[in-house]
Amino acid sequence: MRKGTAERRQQILEAAITCFIRQGYHQTGMRDVAAQAGVSLGNVYNHFAGKEEILTTIAGLEAEELALFVAPLKEESDAAIKLERFVADYAVYSGRPENALLSLEIVAAAAREPKIAALFLENRRELVLALAGVAEELRSGGDSLAVREEVARLLLDTIEGQAIRMVIEGRQPDKTELESLKHFALSAVIGGAGTN
């Protein structure tokens, strides 16, 4: 049974992600991707011009995933509950080993290549703005957008950093750690945002 173009492209993309996680983005060649996907090198190049195009496609997938976190932050509901729910859900998402390891590879690639950095920073920007909006709701205004955005970035850094640590330790955060993370988030947004 022959696979359709979309299925083959997805197969190659998943193989590339596996290679990036296992070997690293810069250590992975298109031949590695072809071998992992079980297809010819020519077949890989029929679907992707190179690793950068694969990473661009991954950025698009990440944007779709992050949109699922942005939408609830923009809903009309209690800001504290929105923030707590976001922290819990984003901690689980970030803590999946494949997400944490791929994030590390993306950061490394982005640090070396500004074009890649721009793609992933744009994805993160939507999340930062949504969190800054929640911070504004909780603080009832008064802080500049720059201050609220910095608090949002620091909160994301904290959640993602904890997720990477947990993956290194080979475990998921327990209930106490998640509660501490929620408390930290509320304290940072409510108490820390006003220190401009």
N, C-alpha and C positions, 0 to 999 in steps of 0.2 A: 504494500500500500504506500503510495507516494504522499509525502507531506505537502501541504499547500505552502505558498510563499510566506504567509503570516506565521504559520506554525514553525517553519524552518527558521525564520528570522528570530522568533521567540526562543527556539532551541539554542541558537547561536548566542543570543544575548545572555541566556541563563548560563551557558558554558563560560562565557567571558566573565560574568560575575563570579562564578566558582573559581576561575583562574585568578582573578584579581584578589579575591579573599585568600586563596591558598598561597599564591606566589608573590602577590603585589602587582600593582598596575604597571610599574616600569619594568618589572622582570618578566612580564607576560608578553609573548609575541603572538602574532596572528596565527602562527602554526600551532601554538599551544591551544588557542581557542578552537581551531579546527579539530585538533585531536580530541579535546574534551567533548566537543559537540558530535564527534564521529562523522564529520563531513570533510570534503576536500578543502584545501586552502582556497581554491578558486570559488567554491561555493560561499565561503565566508566573505570574500571580496565582492561577490555578487550582491550581498546584502548590506555590507558596511565597507566604506572606503578605507577605514583604518580604526585603530584603537580610540582615537579622538571622537570619531563619529559614534562609536559604541558608548563612550562616556557621555556624550551629548544625549544619547537616547536614555541612558540611565538617569541623567538630570531631569529629563521629561517625566520619567516614571516617578522620580522622587517628588516632583512638583505635584503630581496627582495624589500621591500619598499624603503629603503635607497639607494639601487642600482639605483633607478630611479632618485635620486638626484645626485649621483656620476657621472653617465654617461655624463650629459650635462656639468659638470665642466671639463671634460677631452676633450671635443670637441675643435677643432681648430676654435676659434672665439674670438671676442674681450673680454678680461679678465674682464673689468669693467662691461660689459653687462652681462656676465655669473654670476658675483658676485651679481649684482642687482637682476637678475632673481632668483637666488638661494635664496637670502634673502626673497624675496616676497613669493616664493613658499613654502619655509621651514617654514616661519612664519605661513602661512595658515595651513599647515600640523600639525605643533606643537600645533597650537591653537585650533584644534578640541578637544572638551572636553574629548572625550574618549581617545585620544592620550595623552593629558596632564596628565590626572588622571592615566592612565596606566603607564606612564613614572615615575610618583611619586612612584607608587607601586614597579616598577622595581628597582628604585634607593634605596628604603628602603630595598628590599630583597637583592640587590647586596651588600649593606653596611654590611649586616650580613653574607652573604655567598659568599666567594671568587669564587667558581665555577660559580655561577650565574653572578657575576661581570665580570669574564673573557669572558663569552659569549657576553654580551652586549658591553663591551669595544672593543671587536674585530669588532663588527658591526660599532661602532663609529669611529674606527681607519681608515677605508676606507674613510669615509667622511672627517675626519681630513686631511688625505693625499691629497685628491682631492682639498680641500680648500687651503692647503699649496702650492699646485702646482699653483693655481690661484694667490696666494700671490706672488709667485716667478715671474710669468708673469708680474704682476703689478709693482713689485719692481725692475725688471731687474736684479735679482740675488743680491748678496752681503750679504744676511742674511743667517744664518745657518738654516738647516732644523729644528732643535729644536726650534728656535725662530719662524719660520713660523708655525710650528705645534702648538705652544702655542697660537699664535694669532688666529689660526683656532679654537682651543678649546674654547678660550674666546668668540669668535664670536658665536659659537654654544650655549655656556652657556647663552649669552645675549638673543638670539632668544628664547631659551627654557624657560628661566626665565620670559621673557615678556609674553610668551604664558600661563604659569601657572598663572601669575598675572591676565591676561585677563579672564581666566576661573574662577578664584576666584571672579573677579568683575562681571562676568556674561555677558561679551561682547567680541566682536571681535575688533582688532585694526582698527582704522579709517585710511583714506588715509594719513592724516598728520603723524600719528604714523608710518605707513609703510615707508613713505618717509624719516622720521627721522632715522629709523632703517637702511635703505639702505645707507644713508649718513654716519651714524656711522660706518657701515661695511667698506665702501670705505676708510674712514678716518683711521680706525684702521689698515687696511691692507696696505694702501699706506703710511700713516704717522707714524703709531705706530710700524710697524714691524722692523724698523731700529734702535731701541733703545737698542741694545745689548751691 
